[in-house]
Amino acid sequence: MPNTIDNIISLSKEIYQLENKTELKITPASIKQIKKAERELDIEFSDELRGFLLKVNGLSSFCTGLDYSSFSKLDEYRYTYEADPSLIEIYQENDDEGYYDWLNSSLIIGGIYEDTLLLLSEYEGTLSYYRYNAAIPGFVEYNTFAEYLENYELYLIEYIKEIEI
């Protein structure tokens, strides 16, 4: 996964340079910041997410905000029930089988206040990641953060091809 993270950083810098004619500054989170966030949010991040944060603490999306969200800074992480309670209400309204119960404990780690969200959920002892797009309602589940990053990396590669044409 370290290569995936480095590739995302490199691709993001390349896209930013092509679109803005200036260099993208990427700031990592410190171990102290990560531990503080975990304590305050009462959640233990996966090693994959910690590894990402040690290289990237917040990164804007270059995917027009529809396909993939930005990555929020640690101090912007919010539980869905705080930041977007209507999302929970909409999906749980007629959810008699409890399919969307995981939303109650979901943490928005990307795209807060955007059309596309990246959510981390610790539900029944399992960490999962979900991508939500308001324009195409529903969730795409990723079993690991690495899986999400690999898909994001592929998307960035295709995005660069489009803007270089």
Contact map, one row per residue, 1 for C-alpha under 8 A:
111110000000000000000000000000000000000000000001000000000000000000000000000000000000000000000000000000000000000000000000000000000000000000000000010000000000000000000
111111000000000000000000000000000000000000000000001000000000000000000000000000000000000000000000000000000000000000000000000000000000000000000000000000000000000000000
111111100000000000000000000000000000000000000000000000000000000000000000000000000000000000000000000000000000000000000000000000000000000000000000000000000000000000000
111111110000000000000000000000000000000000000000000000000000000000000000000000000000000000000000000000000000000000000000000000000000000000000000000011001000000000000
111111111000000000000000000000000000000000000000000100100000000000000000000000000000000000000000000000000000000000000000000000000000000000000000000010000000000000000
011111111100000000000000000000000000000000000000000000000000000000000000000000000000000000000000000000000000000000000000000000000000000000000000000000000000000000000
001111111110000000000000000000000000000000000000000000000000000000000000000000000000000000000000000000000000000000000000000000000000000000000000000000001000000000000
000111111111000000000000000000000000000000000000000000000000000000000000000000000000000000000000000000000000000000000000000000000000000000000000000000011001000000000
000011111111100000000000010000000000000000000000000000000000000000000000000000000000000000000000000000000000000000000000000000000000000000000000000000000000000000000
000001111111110000000000000000000000000000000000000000000000000000000000000000000000000000000000000000000000000000000000000000000000000000000000000000000000000000000
000000111111111000000000000000000000000000000000000000000000000000000000000000000000000000000000000000000000000000000000000000000000000000000000000000001001100100000
000000011111111100000001000000000000000000000000000000000000010000000000000000000000000000000000000000000000000000000000000000000000000000000000000000000001000000000
000000001111111110000011000000000000000000000000000000000000000000000000000000000000000000000000000000000000000000000000000000000000000000000000000000000000000000000
000000000111111111000000000000000000000000000000000000000000000000000000000000000000000000000000000000000000000000000000000000000000000000000000000000000000000000000
000000000011111111100000000000000000000000000000000000000000010000000000000000000000000000000000000000000000000000000000000000000000000000000000000000000000000100000
000000000001111111111111000000000000000000000000000000000000010000000000000000000000000000000000000000000000000000000000000000000000000000000000000000000000000000000
000000000000111111111111000000000000000000000000000000000000000000000000000000000000000000000000000000000000000000000000000000000000000000000000000000000000000000000
000000000000011111111000000000000000000000000000000000000000000000000000000000000000000000000000000000000000000000000000000000000000000000000000000000000000000000000
000000000000001111111000000000000000000000000000000000000000000000000000000000000000000000000000000000000000000000000000000000000000000000000000000000000000000000000
000000000000000111111110000000000000000000000000000000000000000000000000000000000000000000000000000000000000000000000000000000000000000000000000000000000000000000000
000000000000000111111110000000000000000000000000000000000000000000000000000000000000000000000000000000000000000000000000000000000000000000000000000000000000000000000
000000000000000110011111000000000000000000000000000000000000000000000000000000000000000000000000000000000000000000000000000000000000000000000000000000000000000000000
000000000000100110011111100000000000000000000000000000000000000000000000000000000000000000000000000000000000000000000000000000000000000000000000000000000000000000000
000000000001100110000111110000000000000000000000000000000000000000000000000000000000000000000000000000000000000000000000000000000000000000000000000000000000000000000
000000000000000000000011111000000000000000000000000000000000000000000000000000000000000000000000000000000000000000000000000000000000000000000000000000000000000000000
000000001000000000000001111100000000000000000000000000111110000000000000000000000000000000000000000000000000000000000000000000000000000000000000000000000000000000000
000000000000000000000000111110000000000000000000000000111100000000000000000000000000000000000000000000000000000000000000000000000000000000000000000000000000000000000
000000000000000000000000011111000000000000000000000011111000000000000000000000000000000000000000000000000000000000000000000000000000000000000000000000000000000000000
000000000000000000000000001111101100000000000000000011111000000000000000010000000000000000000000000000000000000000000000000000000000000000000000000000000000000000000
000000000000000000000000000111111100000000000000000011000000000000000000000000000000000000000000000000000000000000000000000000000000000000000000000000000000000000000
000000000000000000000000000011111110000000000000000001000000000000000000000000000000000000000000000000000000000000000000000000000000000000000000000000000000000000000
000000000000000000000000000001111111000000000000000000000000000000000000000000000000000000000000000000000000000000000000000000000000000000000000000000000000000000000
000000000000000000000000000011111111100000000000000000000000000000000000010000000000000000000000000000000000000000000000000000000000000000000000000000000000000000000
000000000000000000000000000011111111110000000000010010000000000000000000010000000000000000000000000000000000000000000000000000000000000000000000000000000000000000000
000000000000000000000000000000111111111000000000000000000000000000000000000000000000000000000000000000000000000000000000000000000000000000000000000000000000000000000
000000000000000000000000000000011111111100000000000000000000000000000000000000000000000000000000000000000000000000000000000000000000000000000000000000000000000000000
000000000000000000000000000000001111111110000000000000000000000000000000011000000000000000000000000000000000000000000000000000000000000000000000000000000000000000000
000000000000000000000000000000000111111111111000000000000000000000000000000000000000000000000000000000000000000000000000000000000000000000000000000000000000000000000
000000000000000000000000000000000011111111100000000000000000000000000000000000000000000000000000000000000000000000000000000000000000000000000000000000000000000000000
000000000000000000000000000000000001111111000000000000000000000000000000000000000000000000000000000000000000000000000000000000000000000000000000000000000000000000000
000000000000000000000000000000000000111111100000000000000000000000000000000000000000000000000000000000000000000000000000000000000000000000000000000000000000000000000
000000000000000000000000000000000000011111110000000000000000000000000000000000000000000000000000000000000000000000000000000000000000000000000000000000000000000000000
000000000000000000000000000000000000011011111000000000000000000000000000000000000000000000000000000000000000000000000000010000000000000000000000000000000000000000000
000000000000000000000000000000000000010001111100000000000000000000000000000000000000000000000000000000000000000000000000000000000000000000000000000000000000000000000
000000000000000000000000000000000000010000111110110000000000000000000000000000000000000000000000000000000000000000000000000000000000000000000000000000000000000000000
000000000000000000000000000000000000000000011111110000000000000000000000000000000000000000000000000000000000000000000000000000100000000000000000100000000000000000000
000000000000000000000000000000000000000000001111111000000000000000000000000000000000000000000000000000000000000000000000000000000000000000000000000000000000000000000
100000000000000000000000000000000000000000000111111100000000000000000000000000000000000000000000000000000000000000000000000000000000000000000001110000000000000000000
000000000000000000000000000000000000000000001111111110000000000000000000000000000000000000000000000000000000000000000000000000000000000000000000100000000000000000000
000000000000000000000000000000000100000000001111111111000000000000000000000000000000000000000000000000000000000000000000000000000000000000000000000000000000000000000
010000000000000000000000000000000000000000000011111111100000000000000000000000000000000000000000000000000000000000000000000000000000000000000000000000000000000000000
000010000000000000000000000000000000000000000001111111111000000000000000000000000000000000000000000000000000000000000000000000000000000000000000000000000000000000000
000000000000000000000000000111000100000000000000111111111000000000000000000000000000000000000000000000000000000000000000000000000000000000000000000000000000000000000
000000000000000000000000000111100000000000000000011111111000000000000000000000000000000000000000000000000000000000000000000000000000000000000000000000000000000000000
000010000000000000000000011110000000000000000000001111111000000000000000000000000000000000000000000000000000000000000000000000000000000000000000000000000000000000000
000000000000000000000000011110000000000000000000000111111110000000000000000000000000000000000000000000000000000000000000000000000000000000000000000000000000000000000
000000000000000000000000011110000000000000000000000111111110000000000011110000000000000000000000000000000000000000000000000000000000000000000000000000000000000000000
000000000000000000000000011000000000000000000000000000011111000000000111110000000000000000000000000000000000000000000000000000000000000000000000000000000000000000000
000000000000000000000000010000000000000000000000000000011111100000000111100000000000000000000000000000000000000000000000000000000000000000000000000000000000000000000
000000000000000000000000000000000000000000000000000000000111110000001111000000000000000000000000000000000000000000000000000000000000000000000000000000000000000000000
000000000000000000000000000000000000000000000000000000000011111110011110000000000000000000000000000000000000000000000000000000000000000000000000000000000000000000000
000000000001001100000000000000000000000000000000000000000001111110000100000000000000000000000000000000000000000000000000000000000000000000000000000000000001000000000
000000000000000000000000000000000000000000000000000000000000111111111000000000000000000000000000000000000000000000000000000000000000000000000000000000000001001000000
000000000000000000000000000000000000000000000000000000000000111111100000000000000000000000000000000000000000000000000000000000000000000000000000000000000000000000000
000000000000000000000000000000000000000000000000000000000000111111111100000000000000000000000000000000000000001001110000000000000000000000000000000000000000000000000
000000000000000000000000000000000000000000000000000000000000001111111000000000000000000000000000000000000000000000110000000000000000101000000000000000000000000000000
000000000000000000000000000000000000000000000000000000000000001111111000000000000000000000000000000000000000000000010000000000000000100000000000000000000000000000000
000000000000000000000000000000000000000000000000000000000000101011111100000000000000000000000000000000000000000000011100000000000010000000000000000000010000000000000
000000000000000000000000000000000000000000000000000000000001101011111110000000000000000000000000000000000000011001111100000000000000000000000000000000000000000000000
000000000000000000000000000000000000000000000000000000000111110010011111000000000000000000000000000000000000011000000000000000000000000000000000000000000000000000000
000000000000000000000000000000000000000000000000000000001111100000001111100000000000000000000000000000000000111000000100000000000000000000000000000000000000000000000
000000000000000000000000000000000000000000000000000000001111000000000111110110000000000000000000000000000000111100000000000000000000000000000000000000000000000000000
000000000000000000000000000000000000000000000000000000001110000000000011111110000000000000000000000000000000100000000000000000000000000000000000000000000000000000000
000000000000000000000000000010001100100000000000000000001100000000000001111110000000000000000000000000000000100000000000000000000000000000000000000000000000000000000
000000000000000000000000000000000000100000000000000000000000000000000000111110000000000000000000000000000000000000000000000000000000000000000000000000000000000000000
000000000000000000000000000000000000000000000000000000000000000000000001111111000000000000000000000000000000100100000000000000000000000000000000000000000000000000000
000000000000000000000000000000000000000000000000000000000000000000000001111111100000000000000000000000000011110100000000000000000000000000000000000000000000000000000
000000000000000000000000000000000000000000000000000000000000000000000000000111110110000000000000000000000011100100000000000000000000000000000000000000000000000000000
000000000000000000000000000000000000000000000000000000000000000000000000000011111110000000000000000000001111000000000000000000000000000000000000000000000000000000000
000000000000000000000000000000000000000000000000000000000000000000000000000001111111101100000000000000111111000000000000000000000000000000000000000000000000000000000
000000000000000000000000000000000000000000000000000000000000000000000000000000111111100100000000000000011000000000000000000000000000000000000000000000000000000000000
000000000000000000000000000000000000000000000000000000000000000000000000000001111111100000000000000000000000000000000000000000000000000000000000000000000000000000000
000000000000000000000000000000000000000000000000000000000000000000000000000001111111100000000000000000000000000100000000000000000000000000000000000000000000000000000
000000000000000000000000000000000000000000000000000000000000000000000000000000011111111100000000000000000000000000000000000000000000000000000000000000000000000000000
000000000000000000000000000000000000000000000000000000000000000000000000000000011111111110000000000000000000000000000000000000000000000000000000000000000000000000000
000000000000000000000000000000000000000000000000000000000000000000000000000000000001111111000000000000000000000000000000000000000000000000000000000000000000000000000
000000000000000000000000000000000000000000000000000000000000000000000000000000010001111111100000000000000000000000000000000000000000000000000000000000000000000000000
000000000000000000000000000000000000000000000000000000000000000000000000000000011001111111110000000100110000000000000000000000000000000000000000000000000000000000000
000000000000000000000000000000000000000000000000000000000000000000000000000000000000111111111000000000000000000000000000000000000000000000000000000000000000000000000
000000000000000000000000000000000000000000000000000000000000000000000000000000000000011111111000000000000000000000000000000000000000000000000000000000000000000000000
000000000000000000000000000000000000000000000000000000000000000000000000000000000000001111111110000100000000000000000000000000000000000000000000000000000000000000000
000000000000000000000000000000000000000000000000000000000000000000000000000000000000000111111111010110000000000000000000000000000000000000000000000000000000000000000
000000000000000000000000000000000000000000000000000000000000000000000000000000000000000011111110000000000000000000000000000000000000000000000000000000000000000000000
000000000000000000000000000000000000000000000000000000000000000000000000000000000000000000111111000000000000000000000000000000000000000000000000000000000000000000000
000000000000000000000000000000000000000000000000000000000000000000000000000000000000000000111111111100000000000000000000000000000000000000000000000000000000000000000
000000000000000000000000000000000000000000000000000000000000000000000000000000000000000000010111111000000000000000000000000000000000000000000000000000000000000000000
000000000000000000000000000000000000000000000000000000000000000000000000000000000000000000000011111000000000000000000000000000000000000000000000000000000000000000000
000000000000000000000000000000000000000000000000000000000000000000000000000000000000000000010011111110000000000000000000000000000000000000000000000000000000000000000
000000000000000000000000000000000000000000000000000000000000000000000000000000000000000000000011111111000000000000000000000000000000000000000000000000000000000000000
000000000000000000000000000000000000000000000000000000000000000000000000000000000000000100110010011111100000000000000000000000000000000000000000000000000000000000000
000000000000000000000000000000000000000000000000000000000000000000000000000000000000000000010000011111110000000000000000000000000000000000000000000000000000000000000
000000000000000000000000000000000000000000000000000000000000000000000000000000000000000000000000001111111100000000000000111000000000000000000000000000000000000000000
000000000000000000000000000000000000000000000000000000000000000000000000000000010000000100000000000111111100000000000000100000000000000000000000000000000000000000000
000000000000000000000000000000000000000000000000000000000000000000000000000000011000000100000000000011111100000000000000000000000000000000000000000000000000000000000
000000000000000000000000000000000000000000000000000000000000000000000000000000111000000000000000000001111110000000000000111000000000000000000000000000000000000000000
000000000000000000000000000000000000000000000000000000000000000000000000000000110000000000000000000001111111000000000011110000000000000000000000000000000000000000000
000000000000000000000000000000000000000000000000000000000000000000000000000011110000000000000000000000001111100000000011100000000000000000000000000000000000000000000
000000000000000000000000000000000000000000000000000000000000000000000000000011110000000000000000000000000111111100001111000000000000000000000000000000000000000000000
000000000000000000000000000000000000000000000000000000000000000000000011110111000000000000000000000000000011111100001111000000000000000000000000000000000000000000000
000000000000000000000000000000000000000000000000000000000000000000001111000010000000000000000000000000000001111100001110000000000000000000000000000000000000000000000
000000000000000000000000000000000000000000000000000000000000000010001111000000000000000000000000000000000001111111111100000000000000000000000000000000000000000000000
000000000000000000000000000000000000000000000000000000000000000000000001000111000010000000000000000000000001111111001000000000000000000000000000000000000000000000000
000000000000000000000000000000000000000000000000000000000000000000000000000000000000000000000000000000000000001111100000000000000000000000000000000000000000000000000
000000000000000000000000000000000000000000000000000000000000000010001000000000000000000000000000000000000000001111111000000000000000000000000000000000000000000000000
000000000000000000000000000000000000000000000000000000000000000011001000000000000000000000000000000000000000001011111000000000000000111000000000000000000000000000000
000000000000000000000000000000000000000000000000000000000000000011111000000000000000000000000000000000000000001001111100000000000011110000000000000000000000000000000
000000000000000000000000000000000000000000000000000000000000000000011000000000000000000000000000000000000001111101111110000000000111100000000000000000000000000000000
000000000000000000000000000000000000000000000000000000000000000000011010000000000000000000000000000000000001111000011111000000001111000000000000000000000000000000000
000000000000000000000000000000000000000000000000000000000000000000000000000000000000000000000000000000000111110000001111100000001111000000000000000000000000000000000
000000000000000000000000000000000000000000000000000000000000000000000000000000000000000000000000000000000111100000000111110000111100000000000000000000000000000000000
000000000000000000000000000000000000000000000000000000000000000000000000000000000000000000000000000001101110000000000011111001111100000000000000000000000000000000000
000000000000000000000000000000000000000000100000000000000000000000000000000000000000000000000000000001001100000000000001111111110000000000000000000000000000000000000
000000000000000000000000000000000000000000000000000000000000000000000000000000000000000000000000000001001000000000000000111111110000000000000000000000000000000000000
000000000000000000000000000000000000000000000000000000000000000000000000000000000000000000000000000000000000000000000000011111000000000000000000000000000000000000000
000000000000000000000000000000000000000000000000000000000000000000000000000000000000000000000000000000000000000000000000011111100000000000000000000000000000000000000
000000000000000000000000000000000000000000000000000000000000000000000000000000000000000000000000000000000000000000000000111111110000000000000000000000000000000000000
000000000000000000000000000000000000000000000100000000000000000000000000000000000000000000000000000000000000000000000001111011111000000000000011000000000000000000000
000000000000000000000000000000000000000000000000000000000000000000000000000000000000000000000000000000000000000000000001111001111100000000001111100000000000000000000
000000000000000000000000000000000000000000000000000000000000000000000000000000000000000000000000000000000000000000000111100000111110000000001111100100000000000000000
000000000000000000000000000000000000000000000000000000000000000000000000000000000000000000000000000000000000000000001111100000011111000000111100000000000000000000000
000000000000000000000000000000000000000000000000000000000000000000010000000000000000000000000000000000000000000000011110000000001111100000111000000000000000000000000
000000000000000000000000000000000000000000000000000000000000000000000000000000000000000000000000000000000000000000011110000000000111110011110000000000000000000000000
000000000000000000000000000000000000000000000000000000000000000001100000000000000000000000000000000000000000000000111000000000000011111111100000000000000000000000000
000000000000000000000000000000000000000000000000000000000000000000000000000000000000000000000000000000000000000000110000000000000001111111000000000000000000000000000
000000000000000000000000000000000000000000000000000000000000000001000000000000000000000000000000000000000000000000100000000000000000111110000000000000000000000000000
000000000000000000000000000000000000000000000000000000000000000000000000000000000000000000000000000000000000000000000000000000000000111111000000000000000000000000000
000000000000000000000000000000000000000000000000000000000000000000000000000000000000000000000000000000000000000000000000000000000001111111100000000000000000000000000
000000000000000000000000000000000000000000000000000000000000000000000000000000000000000000000000000000000000000000000000000000000001110111110000000000000000000000000
000000000000000000000000000000000000000000000000000000000000000000000000000000000000000000000000000000000000000000000000000000000111100011111000000000000000000000000
000000000000000000000000000000000000000000000000000000000000000000000000000000000000000000000000000000000000000000000000000000000111000001111100000000000000000000000
000000000000000000000000000000000000000000000000000000000000000000000000000000000000000000000000000000000000000000000000000000011110000000111110000000000000000000000
000000000000000000000000000000000000000000000000000000000000000000000000000000000000000000000000000000000000000000000000000000011100000000011111101100000000000000000
000000000000000000000000000000000000000000000000000000000000000000000000000000000000000000000000000000000000000000000000000000111000000000001111101000000000000000000
000000000000000000000000000000000000000000000001000000000000000000000000000000000000000000000000000000000000000000000000000000111000000000000111111100000000000000000
000000000000000000000000000000000000000000000101100000000000000000000000000000000000000000000000000000000000000000000000000000011000000000000111111110000000000000000
100000000000000000000000000000000000000000000001000000000000000000000000000000000000000000000000000000000000000000000000000000000000000000000001111111000000000000000
000000000000000000000000000000000000000000000000000000000000000000000000000000000000000000000000000000000000000000000000000000000000000000000111111111100000000000000
000000000000000000000000000000000000000000000000000000000000000000000000000000000000000000000000000000000000000000000000000000001000000000000101111111110000000000000
000110000000000000000000000000000000000000000000000000000000000000000000000000000000000000000000000000000000000000000000000000000000000000000000111111111000000000000
000100000000000000000000000000000000000000000000000000000000000000000000000000000000000000000000000000000000000000000000000000000000000000000000011111111100000000000
000000000000000000000000000000000000000000000000000000000000000000000000000000000000000000000000000000000000000000000000000000000000000000000000001111111110000000000
000000010000000000000000000000000000000000000000000000000000000000010000000000000000000000000000000000000000000000000000000000000000000000000000000111111111000000000
000100110010000000000000000000000000000000000000000000000000000000000000000000000000000000000000000000000000000000000000000000000000000000000000000011111111100000000
000000000000000000000000000000000000000000000000000000000000000000000000000000000000000000000000000000000000000000000000000000000000000000000000000001111111110000000
000000000000000000000000000000000000000000000000000000000000000000000000000000000000000000000000000000000000000000000000000000000000000000000000000000111111111000000
000000010011000000000000000000000000000000000000000000000000011000000000000000000000000000000000000000000000000000000000000000000000000000000000000000011111111100000
000000000010000000000000000000000000000000000000000000000000000000000000000000000000000000000000000000000000000000000000000000000000000000000000000000001111111110000
000000000000000000000000000000000000000000000000000000000000000000000000000000000000000000000000000000000000000000000000000000000000000000000000000000000111111111000
000000000000000000000000000000000000000000000000000000000000001000000000000000000000000000000000000000000000000000000000000000000000000000000000000000000011111111100
000000000010001000000000000000000000000000000000000000000000000000000000000000000000000000000000000000000000000000000000000000000000000000000000000000000001111111110
000000000000000000000000000000000000000000000000000000000000000000000000000000000000000000000000000000000000000000000000000000000000000000000000000000000000111111111
000000000000000000000000000000000000000000000000000000000000000000000000000000000000000000000000000000000000000000000000000000000000000000000000000000000000011111111
000000000000000000000000000000000000000000000000000000000000000000000000000000000000000000000000000000000000000000000000000000000000000000000000000000000000001111111
000000000000000000000000000000000000000000000000000000000000000000000000000000000000000000000000000000000000000000000000000000000000000000000000000000000000000111111
000000000000000000000000000000000000000000000000000000000000000000000000000000000000000000000000000000000000000000000000000000000000000000000000000000000000000011111
